[in-house]
Amino acid sequence: MGRQEAYSELYERTVQDVYKTVHFLSDNKTDVDDIVQDSFIQAFKALDKYDMERPFKPWLLGIAIKQVHAYRRKKWMRLRTIRRVEEQEIGKESLLYNQADERLANDDLFRSIEQLPFKLKQVVILHYLNDYSQEVVAGILDIPLGTVKSRVHAALKKLRQKEEIRQNDAKKVRNVQ
């Protein structure tokens, strides 16, 4: 089997995991397909650097997360540029456009996860959605294990607080009726 055939097989086995990870970490759902594609292109280019002693999927997800970071940086830079133009051209039509935010899940939990800060959201997605141990998550993100643990703890605390608020609001509505 040649390099391309082997890579195609790896792609088929991992594309769903990469896609769902990128989907949940990406603010702009219209960028998900591009980020996934760029992730696999980067992985293909870096195959010579891949350490065969390490599991492939966590390595690939690390590349995908770096691509999400790159897209976020590009978006932030575009936004800064747009804001500068708007400040210089007061009175002209706004150059900002509304981007459709297609949410995969209508579920309260997924909405709450999506509202988490990016650093917390990425550890939750990797640990709970992709079922990686905290040690593997630390390796993917290239951060200390203690940082992963504290981010998971902080994320769960925020999610619990949001759930308590939601339940209290539901009780108030029932009491009013």
C-alpha positions, -999 to 999 in steps of 0.1 A, spaced: 0 0 0 14 34 -10 16 65 11 -15 81 -4 -36 49 1 -25 46 37 -33 82 43 -67 78 27 -74 50 51 -63 70 81 -85 99 68 -116 76 67 -109 63 102 -104 97 118 -124 123 98 -155 120 120 -135 126 152 -117 156 137 -150 170 124 -169 168 157 -139 183 176 -135 212 152 -173 217 151 -175 222 188 -144 243 191 -152 266 161 -171 298 167 -180 301 131 -197 269 119 -192 279 83 -155 275 87 -156 239 100 -152 222 66 -123 244 58 -106 239 91 -110 201 88 -96 201 53 -66 223 64 -60 200 94 -57 170 71 -35 189 47 -12 199 76 -12 163 89 -2 150 55 26 175 52 38 166 87 36 128 84 74 126 81 76 142 116 50 119 131 64 98 160 52 62 153 55 55 191 26 79 198 -11 72 190 -21 88 156 -56 102 165 -44 125 195 -16 138 173 -41 145 145 -65 162 169 -36 184 181 -31 195 146 -68 202 142 -69 223 174 -39 243 161 -59 250 129 -89 262 150 -65 285 168 -52 298 135 -87 304 121 -96 322 154 -65 344 151 -73 352 114 -109 361 124 -96 383 152 -72 401 129 -99 406 103 -122 420 130 -95 444 142 -89 456 107 -126 461 101 -130 480 134 -101 503 124 -118 510 90 -151 517 107 -134 541 131 -118 560 103 -149 561 81 -176 571 107 -210 576 90 -204 550 62 -223 517 62 -210 492 86 -186 467 71 -194 441 96 -216 413 83 -237 390 104 -226 354 101 -252 327 105 -244 307 136 -257 272 129 -258 252 161 -256 215 158 -273 208 191 -304 225 206 -297 208 238 -291 230 268 -258 212 277 -243 218 243 -253 254 243 -237 258 277 -205 241 265 -204 264 235 -206 294 258 -176 283 278 -143 301 272 -122 285 245 -96 271 268 -122 254 290 -143 243 260 -114 225 243 -106 203 273 -143 194 278 -146 185 241 -114 164 241 -120 147 274 -158 141 274 -168 142 237 -137 124 224 -133 103 255 -96 110 260 -79 107 294 -67 139 309 -32 128 303 -38 124 266 -56 158 265 -25 174 281 -4 158 254 -27 170 226 -28 205 239 9 205 250 0 218 285 7 204 319 -17 177 333 -25 200 363 -37 227 339 -60 202 322 -74 191 355 -80 227 367 -96 236 334 -119 205 335 -128 215 371 -135 251 362 -156 241 332 -177 216 352 -182 243 379 -194 268 353 -217 242 337 -232 233 371 -238 270 379 -256 275 346 -277 244 352 -287 256 387 -297 290 372 -317 273 345 -335 251 371 -342 281 393 -357 300 364 -379 270 355 -392 268 391 -400 306 391 -420 302 358 -439 272 373 -446 292 405 -459 321 385 -483 299 366 
